[in-house]
Amino acid sequence: MDEAGSSASGGGFRPGVDSLDEPPNSRIFLVISKYTPESVLRERFSPFGEIQDIWVVRDKHTKESKGIAFVKFARSSQACRAMEEMHGQCLGPNDTKPIKVFIAQSRSSGSHRDVEDEELTRIFVMIPKSYTEEDLREKFKVYGDIEYCSIIKNKVTGESKGLGYVRYLKPSQAAQAIENCDRSFRAILAEPKNKASESSEQDYYSNMRQEALGHEPRVNMFPFEQQSEFSSFDKNDNRGQEAISKRLSVVSRVPFTEEQLFSIFDIVPGLEYCEVQRDPYSNYGHGVVQYFNVASAIYAKYKLHGFQYPPGNRIGVSFIDDGSNATDLLRKMATQMVAAQLASMVWNNPSQQQFMQFGGSSGSQLPQIQTDVVLPSCKKKAPPETPVKERLFIVFNPHPLPLDVLEDIFCRFGNLIEVYLVSGKNVGYAKYADRMSANDAIATLHGKILNGVRLKVMLADSPREESNKRQRTY
């Protein structure tokens, strides 16, 4: 998606690409009318704080607005307050359709999915061990209405670990607390409960307080070698009780960039994404790495924990608990591997597609969708003669999904007219009668894995534009 816009009038500050998400959550994502000018956006959003720039997303050929814009504020609290007060409002007296306002995802995430409320209202702080929950509430209530406070305690002794959480009712209040509280609290946004456990944040601060210890890599741990299946996770082995997931937490006493983090962990096949999370009050490096499968994450954890980068500095690598135990995750991984092999077999041998679709002699049956993505419920397709408002271009890796699976997936966003595959290619198209439905499909499915196949979902060029492209001669 192209982001084209004009810089602030009067030669004002315009952030570079590297500072678009500095500070975090200071950029909002708007769904507006195609006819809304930038001047109206500046007029309506400037009361919330210093606007560093406005981007109106435009068609790269016609230069017309696509009805999407970004507003970059100088502070996170300003962006959060703008979201809270402007979401669902109409920009002008003649506008009948309310706008949508979300905190924009960081550019490294590759998605414009709106950030969930829990990600913006709960902060994680370091506190004196003598603090009670009432002391914590008293210190932080000046920044807004608190929903709850909690202190992390030792499960055996019941003593405070010097760490706590504060949950506010509004994102702007949490942002104000992070921006204005005493630096000794080292306040940061907490990971949502459904994305990481409290132990990962405890590990973060415990690693900040002590030097990461070396760990001898287990050479025979590589899961793709010909060896007994996961012999290292025998039931009698205590390591088998460790929480395992596809996500890893990386801690270093020396800060690192995303490019450096990627170059280290891309050594292990299957890297999905990596993200550097900065603590504004220290020089420690902290990142999150995610792989497409558990096997790669296991190997990366045991191979790279204690790795020296740069020389003399050992990095600490630990699993980010996603709430499952090792047995469940290994079983899920094995299921995904079998499903991917079956899908590949069926795709390469069309004579077996009918057998797989009808399940042998058991009769017709809808295929099961295996994915970590939360999909909406099925909706009715639009009539075939409905005018097409938006087309999506879909890329499949390593092979296309069956048509019935694609229809089941893409009709869930509503107003689907048709989905079809390009013969002999790993690509396809989806036609929608509504642009918002198409945008929802992109936000939910782009970069995700369904039935062992990774999807790239993006806006397609119009047929007229495609016909004008120069044909390949090779």
Summary of the structure (lengths in Angstrom):
residues: 474
radius of gyration: 24.8
end to end distance: 27.9
largest distance: 73.6
contacts: 1365
relative contact order: 0.08
helix: 33%
strand: 22%
